[in-house]
């Protein structure tokens, strides 16, 4: 998203805001303790009122226990989900529990530099409601993933009415107003990168260099990325449906033209033996188009099915460090 060209409003917020950091974590036991210590040390230089909410998204390696062990003397709280609901749900859970004037979403792998948060705060002090990190490098991603990512965001930018920056992730600062707007959205199948921009507000991008992981490995395999891509496409665009309406109209038009041609040739030359090869090709082509159309329609019906059931985005199994009335 490009920065707004409107004049920046005068400073009306506190210089050192209260900060809540939301940290979604899945199987990050090897490095989470070191990460939390470093993060809290950095946040202490930015504000006297800060806290960190770690959302354990159904980890199987003892991530939650490591967070509890590392939280002694630190304003760190743990929200353990009952199973792995996905990063989008984990972020939503952290936003629901946050209380700071600003909320910073950051991964637990050291790949998003802490010093960028300083610039986030400076831009927020200038009147921006949302400040997001923009990756300047994708060297850590495999070539196939980089190519598919470019294709996906190019399709999304062409098909969607909401502008979603290709290299912007979840690493960002959200003003309390933005958090409240996101919490009010009722949908279950969430594509957070789109929702951030859908709610609007004044936004600005901060370029940064993506770092190397200090421990563990990425949990986003091809299946997870494909599922997230389909959620994004069906959540923010109806273009695939309109595309196949146009394709159906074009195929029907060609069929009518071909039928007129056959009638005219028959009247002029008489009946000839039809070609089985052309018939087989036509039937196979139309059958494939129909199945593809049904599949696209099925994706949207599946989203309706998910939303109508009204199940929550996540289920909390355990809280640690929260007030007694929230436990």
Secondary structure, DSSP 8 states (H G I E B T S, - for coil): -----S------S-SS--EEEEEEESS-TTTHHHHHHHHHHHHHTT-SSEEEEEEE-S-SSSHHHHHHHHTTTS-EEEEEESS---HHHHHHHHHHH--SSEEEE--TTS-S-THHHHHHHHHHHTT-SEEEEEES--TTS-HHHHHHHHHHHHHHHHH-SS---TTEEEEEEEEHHHHHHHHT---SS--HHHHHHHT---EEEEEE-----SSS-----HHHHHHHHHHHHHHH--HHHHHHHHHHHHHHHHHHHHHHHHHHHHHHH------HHHHHHHHHHHHHHHHHHHHHHHHHHHHHHHHHHT--S--EEEEESS-GGG-
